[in-house]
Amino acid sequence: MPSSAHAVIETRELRKVFGSQVAVRGLSLTVPRGEIFGFLGPNGAGKSTSVKMLLGLVRPTGGHALVLGSPPEDPQVRRHVGFLPEDFRFYDWLSARELLELHGRLCGMSASRLRQRIPEILELVGLTPHRDRRLRGFSKGMLQRIGLAQAIIHEPQVVFLDEPTSGLDPMGRRTVRDILRAERERGATVFLNSHFLSEVEVTCDRVAFIKHGEVVAAHELGPETANDVRVSVRARSLGEEVVSGLGRWARDVRPTAEGLSLAVPSEEVLPDVVRHLVAAGADIYGLARQKTSLEELFVDIMGEDPGL
């Protein structure tokens, strides 16, 4: 995990109990500045409760959390935090422009800054033609975009987003991805909770998998990562001893119709794998790298959880 010296979000053994129900068991994570961080887990894993504690909306039962180096409930911290909940409800008699003005004023923005910022943010989310339209006439996708706009209008240092692409078409999801990357470029940290794993995979720098209120795994994301090196081998004459010997270099060795599928820590060990197979008498017809998708990682880590 990243060094806590540069942490924007940090928790240690964070815990929340509601009566006899343990919602968050012992959450420990560190999120550095300027990262898009994905927070993944099945329904009931404790994600929403964890986010509420990080926002200072729910008091933890045990452990501690820091946001921007201070407790989340600190008013000075809240001035630098943006939030888009999954089930948001806005005043639908307001226009898009009026909603942004209200949220900007609540965040302490000056009238002169708002006059400049509101047109910028409306253009960013593609709602300039609808700036004076009442929210009650907005579609679900338009509401999602104005919700994102209110979360970032004050240029917060930390942005918490819960299912930000819900209700958006492919073009809308691409717009959100571009906005989140722009937020990262200006130095903001984005904490993203989403069930759209394909979106998370192409947007986030790193993800943590949470199960039963605890982080069970964390992975770097990108075009090339050690965690993604899975190789398919087309081969014959693969006896049990040949396969078991692969344990020196590989993990998660699986038989396939054409041979084997296996995971290795890096491509550097592949010549050793091939030499082992040939020396053991296997007939090799081909070897190709496979990319493990985030969805496959999710299933592998979470297993057949009834909460999925």
ABEGO torsion letter per residue (X at the ends): XBBAAABABBBBGBBBBBEABBABABBBBBBBBGBBBBBBEBBGAGAAAAAAAAAGABBBABEBBBBGGBBAABAAAAAABBBBBABBBBBAABBAAAAAAAAAAAAGBBAAAAAAAAAAAAAAAGAAAAAABBAAABBAAAAAAAAAAAAAAAGBABBBBBGAABGBBAAAAAAAAAAAAAAAAAGBBBBBBBABAAAAAAABABBBBBBGGBBABBBBBEABBAAABBBBBBBBGBBAAAAAAAAAABBGBBBBAAEBBBBBABAAAAAAAAAAAAAAGBBBAEBBBBBBBAAAAAAAAAEBBAAX
